[in-house]
């Protein structure tokens, strides 16, 4: 049985050397090629036809999420396992949406990394156990409806200006709306958010992090 062919994509040479050493010690796997940029990854993938691509989220130029999408355009059946440092673990949902079959932290145990590669190669998926709670949190943040979903696109624009402290006249000038239109929007916003006035509407938007102040 031939080894699982791996393409390693990461711009840190020392880290690639470490992964190469881990792979070389296990005859079930073979490091077929390495790349340090998205362009190199696309070129090497076309040449070596890897079974699994270990792809870093952070790359110079185009990030790993974009590279993942490009790789899957070239080969929709490509199996990709995304790698991330602990400081960049918030990309887990983006990686999954891009088509990656797995997401793993760089500081994971080497045996666990190879286990993840084997699982992805076999048609399964893998999410680092350390990221499970974060994954659920991100999913909930993206799909759970909020009261702000009731607002129209224009009302959201007006609310943003309200949070910035602008009065109706200033909002009208900024958004090129009529004064009466802005007044109606403010009233509608307060009704939909179930608050008594614009101040409470602004407080709610900030408290629920619908609008984040700089």
Beta strands, then each sheet from edge to edge (+ up, - down):
strand 1: 4-9
strand 2: 29-35
strand 3: 52-56
strand 4: 79-84
strand 5: 102-105
strand 6: 126-127
sheet 1: 2+ 1+ 3+ 4+ 5+ 6+
end
